[in-house]
Amino acid sequence: MEENTGKIEVGQIFMVLDEDDQEQEMEVLGLLTVEEVEYAAVGFVEDIQEESDEDIDVFFFRVADEELSFIDSDEEFEKVSAAFEEAEEQ
């Protein structure tokens, strides 16, 4: 049996409540450190599993104490979004 260390990892699936209080599965798509802070890119599992040419919605969260938290400012979001985009192009 695998022990859950609580560490956020790529491929990890977790549940969130949407605006209608319905549970939705989200998957960690990538992790990246920007200016010594770790961030996670996540997407809805349903969107990821659909075979479609359409882009999926990707959300960015700050990783703190092995938990995901919201990004506080537009400036921080833009910086993280650009860093993930640059990493993807490489």
C-alpha positions as semicolon CSV with decimal commas, in nm:
position;residue;x (nm);y (nm);z (nm)
1;M;0,000;0,000;0,000
2;E;0,134;0,341;-0,096
3;E;0,159;0,601;0,179
4;N;0,025;0,948;0,098
5;T;0,300;1,191;0,195
6;G;0,076;1,490;0,131
7;K;0,313;1,626;-0,136
8;I;0,150;1,780;-0,443
9;E;0,256;1,580;-0,751
10;V;0,191;1,588;-1,126
11;G;-0,096;1,351;-1,204
12;Q;-0,252;1,388;-0,861
13;I;-0,632;1,410;-0,871
14;F;-0,835;1,600;-0,613
15;M;-1,196;1,711;-0,567
16;V;-1,326;2,069;-0,568
17;L;-1,674;2,219;-0,543
18;D;-1,787;2,419;-0,845
19;E;-2,015;2,723;-0,839
20;D;-2,318;2,489;-0,821
21;D;-2,173;2,300;-0,521
22;Q;-2,113;1,996;-0,742
23;E;-1,794;1,796;-0,690
24;Q;-1,551;1,813;-0,980
25;E;-1,225;1,621;-1,023
26;M;-0,914;1,823;-1,104
27;E;-0,571;1,692;-1,201
28;V;-0,230;1,848;-1,144
29;L;-0,085;1,897;-1,494
30;G;0,246;2,054;-1,401
31;L;0,457;2,211;-1,129
32;L;0,695;2,503;-1,167
33;T;0,899;2,717;-0,930
34;V;0,891;3,090;-1,003
35;E;1,104;3,321;-0,788
36;E;1,141;3,050;-0,519
37;V;0,764;2,987;-0,496
38;E;0,614;2,662;-0,626
39;Y;0,302;2,676;-0,845
40;A;0,073;2,409;-0,989
41;A;-0,117;2,409;-1,317
42;V;-0,441;2,211;-1,288
43;G;-0,733;2,124;-1,514
44;F;-1,066;1,947;-1,488
45;V;-1,024;1,570;-1,538
46;E;-1,335;1,561;-1,759
47;D;-1,183;1,820;-1,996
48;I;-0,845;1,643;-2,001
49;Q;-0,998;1,306;-2,089
50;E;-1,214;1,443;-2,373
51;E;-1,056;1,385;-2,711
52;S;-1,100;1,727;-2,864
53;D;-0,905;1,986;-3,058
54;E;-1,036;2,255;-2,824
55;D;-0,810;2,405;-2,559
56;I;-0,883;2,308;-2,201
57;D;-0,911;2,554;-1,914
58;V;-0,596;2,553;-1,702
59;F;-0,588;2,708;-1,356
60;F;-0,282;2,812;-1,158
61;F;-0,242;2,777;-0,782
62;R;0,036;2,853;-0,536
63;V;0,166;2,544;-0,352
64;A;0,213;2,621;0,017
65;D;0,256;2,369;0,298
66;E;0,161;2,086;0,059
67;E;-0,173;2,254;-0,019
68;L;-0,299;2,456;-0,313
69;S;-0,402;2,816;-0,256
70;F;-0,534;3,091;-0,481
71;I;-0,302;3,341;-0,646
72;D;-0,372;3,679;-0,487
73;S;-0,295;3,932;-0,758
74;D;-0,330;3,976;-1,134
75;E;0,042;4,058;-1,149
76;E;0,137;3,729;-0,983
77;F;-0,105;3,537;-1,208
78;E;0,041;3,693;-1,524
79;K;0,396;3,614;-1,410
80;V;0,308;3,250;-1,337
81;S;0,106;3,209;-1,656
82;A;0,397;3,341;-1,865
83;A;0,646;3,114;-1,687
84;F;0,433;2,803;-1,753
85;E;0,387;2,906;-2,117
86;E;0,762;2,954;-2,159
87;A;0,835;2,618;-1,995
88;E;0,586;2,446;-2,224
89;E;0,755;2,588;-2,535
90;Q;1,093;2,444;-2,439
